[in-house]
Amino acid sequence: MLRSTGDVVSSAPELPRLALNIAAAHHDSRVGGRRLVYGAHTIGLALGQASRLLPNLVTVLGWESCDHTGPVHEGDILHCSSTARSQTTHANCVALPDQQSTTAPTIR
């Protein structure tokens, strides 16, 4: 299992605006005390962390899971754990078809 360095979640309201998500929890910190991060933002950060863990990765063909283990708020620190369950080698390339990534927010 590989564990990434953390990313501080910032710019929480921009992605839901682009996705036309008008839920107040994503835009207004007065709702719930802190802005809730849009799920696609969390998944994007997990993908970025997976690419740092596997720097020769060309693309991700699919996800088995990306579990949101708790709510993510602006200012939280996210860490990603990845496990390669199998490996396929072809010529000078290595493919990891069964890459699994999950995100787990750590609140500081």
Order of alpha helices (4+ residues) and beta strands (2+ residues): beta-beta-alpha-alpha-alpha-beta-beta-beta-beta
